[in-house]
């Protein structure tokens, strides 16, 4: 897979690659990834990519893929798509898919903003956006994934009744994302009391990244549902 520049229509902020891949990781990227990914242009159709799976889930920015592969292992009858721009994270996802013999996961190394724009309406039952890069400085706010346009796209690709979960442990990101999501037509916040966002949901999988407590607040979990 090429490490060349991303399409000029989108500028990807942050690292796209870390330390050199191991020989095994490089082999997975070269030989396994093409069969689990999809084209760089044209429509992205989960009906085709996840054929045979009635329930479909998207995870945006899956990092080291512990949550993605963990959910896929727990739910073998559900189809999962994961998008991550960081090559090392994609390699870890492939290693997890191989280790657990997961047949229900598709992954792509890309900027998710461009990918979701190519997806049809009502594609997913659930979407996860967990601990995205907070870009905490005010002048970098435009780099945060949750913006008015991306929130609208997330609502669009959710099925009626489908759920979106956004989690963060950075106060400025929570304060930024929640009003934008609340203002997004079609999204309804499910929280009724403080514990609904303070206590991790029962189906949440805690990753090593989350366990490092790198943020400035305890994690908050904002669950939204697409209006029927």
C-alpha positions as CSV (number, residue, x, y, z in Angstrom):
1,X,0.0,0.0,0.0
2,X,1.4,3.4,-0.9
3,X,2.5,5.8,1.8
4,X,2.1,8.7,-0.6
5,X,0.1,11.9,0.1
6,X,-3.6,11.8,0.8
7,X,-6.0,13.1,-1.8
8,X,-5.7,16.9,-2.1
9,X,-9.4,17.4,-1.3
10,X,-8.7,16.6,2.3
11,X,-5.7,17.5,4.4
12,X,-5.0,15.0,7.1
13,X,-3.7,16.5,10.3
14,X,-1.5,14.5,12.7
15,X,0.8,11.6,12.0
16,X,-0.1,9.0,9.3
17,X,2.7,6.6,10.2
18,X,4.8,5.9,13.3
19,X,7.7,3.5,13.8
20,X,8.7,1.1,11.1
21,X,6.4,-1.9,10.7
22,X,7.7,-5.3,11.6
23,X,8.1,-7.8,8.8
24,X,4.9,-9.6,9.9
25,X,2.9,-6.3,10.0
26,X,4.2,-5.3,6.6
27,X,3.2,-8.6,5.2
28,X,-0.3,-8.2,6.5
29,X,-0.5,-4.7,5.0
30,X,0.7,-5.9,1.7
31,X,-1.2,-9.2,1.4
32,X,-4.2,-9.0,3.7
33,X,-5.3,-5.4,3.6
34,X,-6.3,-5.2,-0.1
35,X,-8.9,-8.0,0.4
36,X,-10.4,-6.3,3.4
37,X,-10.5,-2.7,2.1
38,X,-12.3,-0.8,-0.6
39,X,-11.6,1.5,-3.5
40,X,-10.4,5.1,-3.0
41,X,-13.1,6.6,-5.2
42,X,-16.7,5.9,-6.1
43,X,-19.5,4.9,-3.8
44,X,-18.7,3.0,-0.6
45,X,-21.5,0.4,-0.2
46,X,-21.7,-1.5,3.1
47,X,-24.4,-3.7,1.6
48,X,-21.7,-5.1,-0.6
49,X,-18.7,-4.9,1.7
50,X,-20.7,-6.5,4.6
51,X,-23.0,-8.8,2.6
52,X,-24.6,-11.4,4.8
53,X,-24.6,-9.2,7.9
54,X,-27.9,-7.7,8.7
55,X,-26.4,-5.5,11.5
56,X,-23.6,-3.2,10.5
57,X,-21.3,-1.1,12.6
58,X,-18.7,1.6,11.7
59,X,-15.8,2.6,13.9
60,X,-14.0,5.8,13.0
61,X,-10.4,6.2,14.1
62,X,-10.0,2.8,15.7
63,X,-6.4,3.4,16.9
64,X,-4.8,0.2,18.0
65,X,-8.1,-1.6,17.1
66,X,-8.6,-3.2,20.5
67,X,-12.2,-2.0,20.6
68,X,-12.9,-2.8,16.9
69,X,-11.6,-6.4,17.1
70,X,-13.0,-6.9,20.6
71,X,-16.5,-5.9,19.4
72,X,-16.2,-8.0,16.3
73,X,-15.1,-11.0,18.5
74,X,-18.1,-10.6,20.8
75,X,-20.5,-10.1,17.9
76,X,-19.7,-12.5,15.1
77,X,-23.1,-12.1,13.4
78,X,-22.5,-8.3,13.1
79,X,-20.5,-6.8,10.3
80,X,-17.9,-4.1,11.2
81,X,-16.1,-1.5,9.1
82,X,-13.2,0.4,10.6
83,X,-11.4,3.5,9.2
84,X,-8.1,4.7,10.5
85,X,-5.4,7.0,8.9
86,X,-2.5,5.8,11.0
87,X,-0.7,2.9,9.3
88,X,0.5,1.3,12.5
89,X,-3.1,1.2,13.8
90,X,-4.2,-0.5,10.6
91,X,-1.4,-3.1,10.9
92,X,-2.6,-3.8,14.5
93,X,-6.1,-4.3,13.3
94,X,-5.0,-6.7,10.7
95,X,-3.0,-8.7,13.3
96,X,-6.1,-8.9,15.5
97,X,-8.3,-10.0,12.6
98,X,-5.8,-12.7,11.7
99,X,-5.3,-13.8,15.3
100,X,-9.0,-14.2,16.0
101,X,-9.9,-15.4,12.5
102,X,-12.5,-12.6,12.2
103,X,-14.6,-12.8,9.0
104,X,-16.8,-9.9,9.9
105,X,-14.4,-6.9,9.7
106,X,-13.4,-4.6,6.9
107,X,-10.8,-1.9,7.3
108,X,-9.4,1.0,5.4
109,X,-6.5,3.3,5.9
110,X,-8.0,6.7,5.1
111,X,-9.4,9.9,6.5
112,X,-12.9,9.0,7.5
113,X,-14.3,12.4,6.5
114,X,-14.0,11.6,2.8
115,X,-15.1,8.0,3.3
116,X,-18.4,8.7,5.0
117,X,-19.4,11.2,2.4
118,X,-19.3,8.4,-0.2
119,X,-21.6,6.1,1.9
120,X,-25.4,5.8,1.3
121,X,-28.0,7.0,3.7
122,X,-29.0,4.7,6.5
123,X,-26.0,2.4,6.2
124,X,-25.2,1.6,9.8
125,X,-26.9,0.4,13.0
126,X,-24.1,1.9,15.1
127,X,-21.2,4.2,14.8
128,X,-18.3,4.6,17.3
129,X,-16.1,7.6,17.5
130,X,-14.0,6.9,20.6
131,X,-11.3,9.2,22.0
132,X,-10.6,11.1,18.8
133,X,-7.6,13.4,18.6
134,X,-8.8,16.4,20.7
135,X,-6.7,19.1,19.2
136,X,-7.0,21.0,22.4
137,X,-5.7,24.4,21.3
138,X,-8.3,26.8,20.2
139,X,-6.6,27.7,17.0
140,X,-6.7,24.0,16.0
141,X,-10.4,23.5,16.7
142,X,-11.2,23.2,13.0
143,X,-9.1,20.0,12.9
144,X,-11.4,18.2,15.3
145,X,-13.4,15.4,13.7
146,X,-16.7,16.5,15.1
147,X,-17.8,19.6,13.1
148,X,-21.3,20.6,12.0
149,X,-20.8,19.0,8.6
150,X,-19.3,15.7,9.9
151,X,-22.0,15.4,12.5
152,X,-24.6,15.8,9.8
153,X,-22.9,13.1,7.8
154,X,-22.9,10.7,10.8
155,X,-26.6,11.3,11.3
156,X,-27.2,10.7,7.6
157,X,-25.5,7.3,7.4
158,X,-27.2,6.0,10.6
159,X,-30.3,3.9,10.1
160,X,-33.4,5.2,11.8
161,X,-33.1,4.1,15.4
162,X,-29.4,3.6,15.0
163,X,-27.0,4.8,17.6
164,X,-23.8,7.0,17.7
165,X,-21.4,6.9,20.5
166,X,-18.8,9.6,21.0
167,X,-16.3,9.3,23.9
168,X,-13.6,11.6,25.1
169,X,-11.5,12.2,28.2
170,X,-10.6,15.8,27.2
171,X,-12.9,18.5,28.6
172,X,-12.5,21.0,25.7
173,X,-13.5,18.3,23.2
174,X,-16.6,17.3,25.2
175,X,-17.6,20.9,25.5
176,X,-17.0,21.4,21.8
177,X,-18.7,18.2,20.5
178,X,-21.8,18.0,22.7
179,X,-23.4,21.3,21.5
180,X,-22.7,20.4,17.9
181,X,-24.2,17.0,18.2
182,X,-27.2,18.4,20.1
183,X,-27.8,20.8,17.2
184,X,-27.6,18.1,14.5
185,X,-31.0,17.4,13.0
186,X,-32.0,13.8,13.5
187,X,-29.8,13.1,16.5
188,X,-31.4,12.7,19.9
189,X,-29.2,12.5,23.0
190,X,-30.1,9.5,25.1
191,X,-28.8,10.7,28.5
192,X,-31.3,11.3,31.2
193,X,-29.0,11.6,34.2
194,X,-25.3,12.3,34.8
195,X,-24.4,8.6,35.2
196,X,-25.6,8.0,31.7
197,X,-22.5,9.8,30.4
198,X,-20.1,9.3,33.4
199,X,-20.4,5.5,33.7
200,X,-19.0,3.4,30.8
201,X,-21.8,1.6,28.9
202,X,-22.1,-2.1,29.6
203,X,-20.9,-3.0,26.1
204,X,-17.9,-0.7,26.2
205,X,-14.4,-2.2,25.8
206,X,-11.7,-0.4,27.6
207,X,-8.5,-0.1,25.6
208,X,-4.9,0.4,26.7
209,X,-5.0,3.9,25.4
210,X,-8.0,4.8,27.6
211,X,-6.3,3.1,30.6
212,X,-3.4,5.5,30.4
213,X,-5.7,8.4,31.5
214,X,-4.0,10.9,29.2
215,X,-6.9,13.3,29.3
216,X,-7.9,16.0,31.9
217,X,-11.2,14.5,32.9
218,X,-12.7,11.1,33.4
219,X,-14.1,9.6,30.2
220,X,-17.5,10.8,29.1
221,X,-19.7,8.7,26.8
222,X,-22.2,10.6,24.7
223,X,-24.8,8.2,23.1
224,X,-27.2,9.6,20.5
225,X,-29.9,7.9,18.5
226,X,-31.1,8.6,15.0
227,X,-34.7,9.7,14.9
228,X,-37.0,7.1,13.4
